[in-house]
Amino acid sequence: MAKKKISKGVKRRVTLIIGPISIGIFCLTLITVLSYAYRINKLSNTKKELEERLAYLQESAENMSDEIVKLKDPEYIAKYARENYYYTKNGEYVLKVVEEKEEKITKKDTPIYVYYIIGIITFTIGIVLFIIKKTRE
């Protein structure tokens, strides 16, 4: 059987029709996968934050239960009143010392989806340039 020759015009038309459709499908699939990856990343970060908050609240509850036990002692109540409410005995003076707090500068990381979008754009431009080059041949 003899092979049929396909003319350059037909090849060019097929490339111009199928190329953008396949690029579109690929980009749509890639965007869907990346959006799910972003959602998973966001949910895992939320989970970490909630676990840290739970640990903090459990520790706080434990400290409060210890504080309840301590508040049953009259000596502790007197000390607590002096420290927090400036209660004094006769002849005592209250001196308040204020400590300066250092501000911490936090660096925010670039969200990962920005890198995904840059990758998609770069890949799409590469594919378009490749198709343009092949159609000119």
N, CA, C and O of each residue as an XYZ file, in Angstrom:
548
protein
N       0.819     -1.177      0.000
C       0.000      0.000      0.000
C       0.865      1.244      0.000
O       1.872      1.323      0.705
N       0.479      2.156     -0.756
C       1.220      3.403     -0.875
C       0.739      4.389      0.185
O      -0.449      4.477      0.496
N       1.686      5.111      0.714
C       1.335      6.124      1.702
C       0.817      7.365      0.981
O       1.338      7.780     -0.054
N      -0.230      7.938      1.572
C      -0.754      9.158      1.005
C       0.056     10.328      1.541
O       0.336     10.412      2.737
N       0.421     11.209      0.659
C       1.145     12.396      1.087
C       0.142     13.441      1.547
O      -0.870     13.714      0.901
N       0.473     14.004      2.686
C      -0.366     15.064      3.219
C       0.328     16.385      2.911
O       1.510     16.568      3.201
N      -0.409     17.271      2.336
C       0.189     18.546      1.926
C       0.505     19.409      3.147
O      -0.035     19.213      4.236
N       1.396     20.365      2.922
C       1.789     21.260      4.011
C       0.621     22.106      4.471
O       0.528     22.433      5.654
N      -0.250     22.458      3.588
C      -1.413     23.271      3.953
C      -2.325     22.531      4.909
O      -2.838     23.110      5.866
N      -2.529     21.231      4.645
C      -3.372     20.423      5.529
C      -2.696     20.270      6.891
O      -3.346     20.372      7.931
N      -1.399     20.025      6.871
C      -0.665     19.901      8.142
C      -0.765     21.191      8.945
O      -0.967     21.169     10.159
N      -0.622     22.296      8.259
C      -0.677     23.587      8.934
C      -2.064     23.819      9.534
O      -2.176     24.284     10.668
N      -3.117     23.498      8.784
C      -4.475     23.690      9.282
C      -4.749     22.787     10.486
O      -5.351     23.213     11.471
N      -4.301     21.548     10.393
C      -4.513     20.612     11.502
C      -3.755     21.095     12.748
O      -4.273     21.047     13.864
N      -2.529     21.557     12.534
C      -1.735     22.061     13.648
C      -2.384     23.293     14.264
O      -2.409     23.438     15.486
N      -2.905     24.173     13.429
C      -3.535     25.384     13.943
C      -4.846     25.103     14.656
O      -5.260     25.887     15.511
N      -5.509     24.001     14.323
C      -6.764     23.654     14.999
C      -6.499     22.825     16.247
O      -6.996     23.148     17.326
N      -5.723     21.764     16.106
C      -5.492     20.840     17.217
C      -4.540     21.434     18.259
O      -4.699     21.178     19.453
N      -3.569     22.211     17.828
C      -2.586     22.790     18.749
C      -3.220     23.627     19.848
O      -3.026     23.326     21.026
N      -3.972     24.671     19.504
C      -4.577     25.488     20.565
C      -5.579     24.717     21.426
O      -5.696     24.971     22.624
N      -6.297     23.781     20.817
C      -7.242     22.976     21.600
C      -6.495     22.131     22.622
O      -6.890     22.063     23.785
N      -5.409     21.485     22.185
C      -4.647     20.646     23.121
C      -3.968     21.497     24.198
O      -3.896     21.089     25.357
N      -3.472     22.678     23.818
C      -2.871     23.575     24.811
C      -3.925     24.024     25.817
O      -3.667     24.074     27.019
N      -5.111     24.349     25.316
C      -6.194     24.755     26.203
C      -6.579     23.662     27.178
O      -6.756     23.921     28.369
N      -6.710     22.435     26.679
C      -7.056     21.307     27.552
C      -5.952     21.072     28.576
O      -6.226     20.832     29.752
N      -4.706     21.142     28.122
C      -3.581     20.944     29.029
C      -3.570     22.015     30.123
O      -3.409     21.703     31.303
N      -3.744     23.288     29.718
C      -3.742     24.388     30.694
C      -4.898     24.247     31.683
O      -4.728     24.481     32.880
N      -6.068     23.866     31.183
C      -7.222     23.682     32.060
C      -6.958     22.573     33.087
O      -7.276     22.721     34.267
N      -6.382     21.482     32.631
C      -6.044     20.375     33.531
C      -5.003     20.820     34.556
O      -5.124     20.523     35.745
N      -3.985     21.530     34.087
C      -2.927     21.982     34.975
C      -3.461     22.962     36.016
O      -3.097     22.887     37.190
N      -4.314     23.872     35.588
C      -4.899     24.843     36.528
C      -5.754     24.127     37.566
O      -5.727     24.486     38.743
N      -6.509     23.121     37.145
C      -7.344     22.367     38.085
C      -6.478     21.649     39.115
O      -6.763     21.693     40.312
N      -5.428     20.992     38.651
C      -4.533     20.274     39.570
C      -3.870     21.245     40.540
O      -3.770     20.968     41.735
N      -3.422     22.376     40.024
C      -2.756     23.352     40.888
C      -3.718     23.982     41.881
O      -3.333     24.268     43.015
N      -4.966     24.205     41.474
C      -5.921     24.772     42.428
C      -6.210     23.786     43.556
O      -6.354     24.190     44.710
N      -6.296     22.491     43.230
C      -6.482     21.495     44.281
C      -5.258     21.416     45.188
O      -5.389     21.261     46.402
N      -4.070     21.523     44.599
C      -2.848     21.505     45.408
C      -2.812     22.708     46.344
O      -2.401     22.592     47.499
N      -3.242     23.857     45.845
C      -3.289     25.060     46.679
C      -4.290     24.888     47.815
O      -4.006     25.255     48.955
N      -5.449     24.335     47.513
C      -6.454     24.109     48.559
C      -5.931     23.149     49.628
O      -6.127     23.372     50.823
N      -5.269     22.091     49.191
C      -4.720     21.117     50.142
C      -3.668     21.789     51.018
O      -3.643     21.581     52.231
N      -2.802     22.593     50.408
C      -1.771     23.305     51.163
C      -2.408     24.256     52.176
O      -1.976     24.322     53.327
N      -3.424     24.984     51.750
C      -4.110     25.920     52.636
C      -4.781     25.182     53.799
O      -4.714     25.636     54.941
N      -5.424     24.055     53.515
C      -6.077     23.287     54.572
C      -5.064     22.686     55.545
O      -5.323     22.617     56.746
N      -3.917     22.252     55.031
C      -2.904     21.698     55.939
C      -2.347     22.798     56.843
O      -2.068     22.552     58.016
N      -2.182     24.013     56.303
C      -1.735     25.131     57.147
C      -2.774     25.465     58.202
O      -2.432     25.742     59.352
N      -4.042     25.439     57.815
C      -5.117     25.694     58.777
C      -5.132     24.625     59.857
O      -5.347     24.921     61.032
N      -4.904     23.389     59.458
C      -4.868     22.288     60.425
C      -3.740     22.493     61.433
O      -3.930     22.294     62.633
N      -2.550     22.897     60.938
C      -1.422     23.147     61.835
C      -1.744     24.261     62.826
O      -1.458     24.148     64.018
N      -2.346     25.345     62.317
C      -2.698     26.455     63.196
C      -3.703     26.019     64.259
O      -3.578     26.389     65.427
N      -4.690     25.240     63.856
C      -5.695     24.778     64.818
C      -5.099     23.817     65.844
O      -5.486     23.843     67.012
N      -4.160     22.969     65.416
C      -3.502     22.070     66.371
C      -2.675     22.869     67.378
O      -2.657     22.545     68.566
N      -1.986     23.920     66.898
C      -1.218     24.766     67.813
C      -2.147     25.482     68.791
O      -1.848     25.594     69.980
N      -3.267     25.961     68.278
C      -4.231     26.649     69.144
C      -4.817     25.687     70.178
O      -5.009     26.059     71.335
N      -5.100     24.451     69.759
C      -5.614     23.453     70.691
C      -4.604     23.176     71.796
O      -4.965     23.094     72.970
N      -3.329     23.030     71.415
C      -2.294     22.779     72.412
C      -2.187     23.963     73.380
O      -2.032     23.772     74.586
N      -2.270     25.170     72.850
C      -2.212     26.366     73.704
C      -3.401     26.406     74.654
O      -3.239     26.699     75.839
N      -4.590     26.115     74.147
C      -5.785     26.156     74.998
C      -5.753     25.060     76.065
O      -6.195     25.275     77.193
N      -5.230     23.884     75.706
C      -5.120     22.822     76.706
C      -4.137     23.217     77.800
O      -4.382     22.975     78.981
N      -3.030     23.822     77.404
C      -2.048     24.276     78.389
C      -2.642     25.383     79.253
O      -2.410     25.427     80.461
N      -3.400     26.268     78.638
C      -4.044     27.353     79.372
C      -5.061     26.804     80.375
O      -5.154     27.289     81.503
N      -5.814     25.801     79.960
C      -6.788     25.192     80.873
C      -6.083     24.535     82.054
O      -6.559     24.609     83.187
N      -4.953     23.897     81.787
C      -4.185     23.263     82.865
C      -3.647     24.324     83.829
O      -3.679     24.142     85.046
N      -3.153     25.436     83.271
C      -2.650     26.524     84.128
C      -3.769     27.121     84.971
O      -3.559     27.455     86.137
N      -4.938     27.254     84.397
C      -6.064     27.817     85.146
C      -6.514     26.891     86.267
O      -6.884     27.354     87.346
N      -6.485     25.603     86.021
C      -6.861     24.677     87.091
C      -5.833     24.729     88.221
O      -6.189     24.622     89.394
N      -4.546     24.895     87.862
C      -3.521     25.071     88.893
C      -3.747     26.378     89.658
O      -3.571     26.434     90.875
N      -4.138     27.425     88.931
C      -4.393     28.720     89.562
C      -5.566     28.629     90.537
O      -5.542     29.255     91.596
N      -6.577     27.862     90.188
C      -7.732     27.682     91.073
C      -7.298     27.045     92.388
O      -7.750     27.445     93.461
N      -6.423     26.056     92.298
C      -5.928     25.395     93.508
C      -5.119     26.385     94.348
O      -5.247     26.411     95.572
N      -4.286     27.200     93.694
C      -3.459     28.166     94.416
C      -4.296     29.253     95.084
O      -3.945     29.734     96.161
N      -5.409     29.643     94.444
C      -6.236     30.723     94.996
C      -6.977     30.314     96.267
O      -7.593     31.155     96.922
N      -6.925     29.069     96.609
C      -7.538     28.628     97.868
C      -6.621     28.899     99.058
O      -7.057     28.786    100.204
N      -5.362     29.254     98.809
C      -4.389     29.560     99.856
C      -4.413     31.067    100.156
O      -4.213     31.868     99.244
N      -4.654     31.473    101.423
C      -4.743     32.906    101.767
C      -3.439     33.675    101.515
O      -3.493     34.844    101.133
N      -2.296     33.066    101.713
C      -1.025     33.741    101.482
C      -0.836     34.044     99.997
O      -0.348     35.113     99.628
N      -1.222     33.109     99.165
C      -1.113     33.314     97.716
C      -2.052     34.434     97.260
O      -1.704     35.226     96.385
N      -3.233     34.491     97.857
C      -4.191     35.548     97.504
C      -3.617     36.913     97.853
O      -3.758     37.859     97.079
N      -2.973     37.027     99.008
C      -2.378     38.301     99.419
C      -1.258     38.698     98.457
O      -1.171     39.858     98.054
N      -0.416     37.761     98.096
C       0.676     38.026     97.160
C       0.123     38.418     95.788
O       0.631     39.336     95.145
N      -0.892     37.733     95.360
C      -1.521     37.996     94.057
C      -2.127     39.401     94.041
O      -1.987     40.123     93.054
N      -2.791     39.789     95.118
C      -3.396     41.118     95.203
C      -2.328     42.202     95.179
O      -2.533     43.249     94.565
N      -1.192     41.973     95.835
C      -0.105     42.946     95.830
C       0.477     43.119     94.431
O       0.738     44.241     93.998
N       0.678     42.015     93.730
C       1.300     42.071     92.400
C       0.371     42.656     91.345
O       0.791     43.493     90.545
N      -0.862     42.234     91.335
C      -1.761     42.585     90.233
C      -2.664     43.787     90.510
O      -3.054     44.491     89.578
N      -2.994     44.025     91.760
C      -3.921     45.105     92.068
C      -3.295     46.195     92.926
O      -4.000     47.076     93.418
N      -1.973     46.146     93.112
C      -1.221     47.141     93.861
C      -1.744     47.322     95.280
O      -1.767     48.431     95.815
N      -2.156     46.230     95.867
C      -2.594     46.241     97.263
C      -1.340     46.309     98.128
O      -0.362     45.607     97.872
N      -1.374     47.159     99.154
C      -0.196     47.306    100.012
C      -0.575     47.158    101.478
O      -1.711     47.378    101.898
N       0.439     46.776    102.217
C       0.286     46.777    103.671
C       0.617     48.185    104.158
O       1.081     49.024    103.386
N       0.376     48.436    105.436
C       0.701     49.757    105.986
C       2.201     50.008    105.889
O       3.006     49.167    106.290
N       2.569     51.166    105.356
C       3.973     51.535    105.256
C       4.655     51.062    103.981
O       5.843     51.337    103.808
N       3.984     50.381    103.096
C       4.575     49.917    101.838
C       4.234     50.893    100.709
O       3.191     51.548    100.730
N       5.120     50.976     99.739
C       4.886     51.797     98.557
C       4.922     50.908     97.318
O       5.624     49.897     97.282
N       4.164     51.298     96.319
C       4.108     50.527     95.079
C       4.957     51.222     94.031
O       4.747     52.399     93.736
N       5.904     50.507     93.474
C       6.725     50.996     92.374
C       6.483     50.088     91.171
O       6.683     48.875     91.242
N       6.057     50.685     90.085
C       5.766     49.891     88.882
C       6.915     50.049     87.902
O       7.283     51.167     87.544
N       7.485     48.925     87.467
C       8.572     48.918     86.503
C       7.997     48.450     85.177
O       7.444     47.355     85.073
N       8.139     49.306     84.156
C       7.602     48.986     82.836
C       8.749     48.479     81.967
O       9.785     49.132     81.846
N       8.553     47.318     81.369
C       9.555     46.749     80.482
C       9.158     47.031     79.041
O       7.990     46.918     78.670
N      10.150     47.399     78.236
C       9.875     47.654     76.827
C       9.900     46.334     76.068
O      10.770     45.488     76.274
N       8.935     46.189     75.201
C       8.857     44.969     74.405
C       9.527     45.198     73.056
O       9.365     46.250     72.437
N      10.278     44.202     72.613
C      10.912     44.282     71.304
C       9.927     43.800     70.252
O       9.240     42.794     70.434
N       9.872     44.528     69.162
C       8.986     44.123     68.079
C       9.732     43.144     67.182
O      10.886     43.363     66.814
N       9.063     42.094     66.850
C       9.656     41.104     65.959
C       9.171     41.368     64.543
O       7.979     41.556     64.302
N      10.100     41.377     63.629
C       9.749     41.562     62.220
C       9.589     40.177     61.611
O      10.509     39.360     61.630
N       8.409     39.934     61.074
C       8.158     38.636     60.472
C       8.219     38.764     58.956
O       7.704     39.716     58.371
N       8.848     37.803     58.351
C       8.964     37.769     56.900
C       7.897     36.833     56.365
O       7.813     35.669     56.759
N       7.092     37.353     55.471
C       6.037     36.522     54.898
C       6.571     35.830     53.658
O       7.210     36.450     52.807
N       6.303     34.554     53.571
C       6.733     33.786     52.419
C       5.771     34.000     51.263
O       4.585     34.271     51.454
N       6.310     33.873     50.069
C       5.474     33.977     48.873
C       4.624     32.715     48.777
O       5.147     31.607     48.893
N       3.319     32.873     48.567
C       2.458     31.691     48.445
C       2.901     30.814     47.283
O       3.381     31.315     46.267
N       2.741     29.526     47.434
C       3.240     28.580     46.452
C       2.484     28.673     45.131
O       3.040     28.346     44.083
N       1.223     29.115     45.162
C       0.469     29.167     43.918
C       1.051     30.203     42.953
O       0.830     30.098     41.746
N       1.789     31.202     43.451
C       2.431     32.182     42.570
C       3.453     31.485     41.686
O       3.553     31.781     40.495
N       4.207     30.567     42.260
C       5.187     29.819     41.477
C       4.499     28.915     40.454
O       4.998     28.747     39.341
N       3.369     28.339     40.819
C       2.622     27.514     39.876
C       2.138     28.345     38.690
O       2.236     27.906     37.544
N       1.626     29.522     38.955
C       1.117     30.375     37.874
C       2.249     30.795     36.952
O       2.086     30.795     35.732
N       3.401     31.155     37.521
C       4.550     31.527     36.704
C       4.980     30.354     35.830
O       5.317     30.540     34.661
N       4.970     29.145     36.392
C       5.329     27.952     35.627
C       4.350     27.695     34.496
O       4.765     27.350     33.390
N       3.064     27.855     34.750
C       2.047     27.638     33.713
C       2.234     28.630     32.576
O       2.193     28.257     31.404
N       2.438     29.892     32.925
C       2.606     30.916     31.897
C       3.842     30.642     31.058
O       3.792     30.741     29.832
N       4.955     30.297     31.703
C       6.193     30.006     30.986
C       6.018     28.810     30.064
O       6.438     28.847     28.907
N       5.398     27.749     30.572
C       5.189     26.550     29.770
C       4.276     26.838     28.583
O       4.540     26.363     27.478
N       3.218     27.598     28.788
C       2.278     27.922     27.714
C       2.961     28.754     26.635
O       2.756     28.514     25.445
N       3.766     29.723     27.036
C       4.493     30.531     26.055
C       5.444     29.654     25.254
O       5.573     29.817     24.040
N       6.108     28.728     25.928
C       7.008     27.815     25.228
C       6.278     26.967     24.206
O       6.762     26.800     23.086
N       5.133     26.434     24.566
C       4.346     25.607     23.636
C       3.873     26.439     22.448
O       3.954     25.986     21.307
N       3.378     27.654     22.703
C       2.903     28.520     21.616
C       4.037     28.852     20.667
O       3.853     28.804     19.451
N       5.210     29.188     21.195
C       6.359     29.478     20.334
C       6.775     28.254     19.524
O       7.150     28.381     18.359
N       6.710     27.072     20.131
C       7.046     25.835     19.421
C       6.070     25.590     18.271
O       6.485     25.214     17.174
N       4.787     25.799     18.514
C       3.779     25.590     17.475
C       3.952     26.597     16.355
O       3.829     26.242     15.183
N       4.234     27.847     16.693
C       4.457     28.867     15.660
C       5.658     28.512     14.808
O       5.633     28.677     13.588
N       6.704     28.028     15.444
C       7.911     27.643     14.705
C       7.607     26.489     13.764
O       8.034     26.502     12.609
N       6.873     25.490     14.243
C       6.565     24.316     13.399
C       5.634     24.668     12.235
O       5.737     24.088     11.155
N       4.721     25.629     12.465
C       3.786     25.988     11.381
C       4.492     26.798     10.303
O       4.032     26.798      9.161
N       5.580     27.484     10.607
C       6.308     28.259      9.612
C       7.195     27.373      8.730
O       7.587     27.788      7.640
N       7.505     26.191      9.180
C       8.367     25.288      8.417
C       7.689     24.695      7.227
O       8.297     23.916      6.493
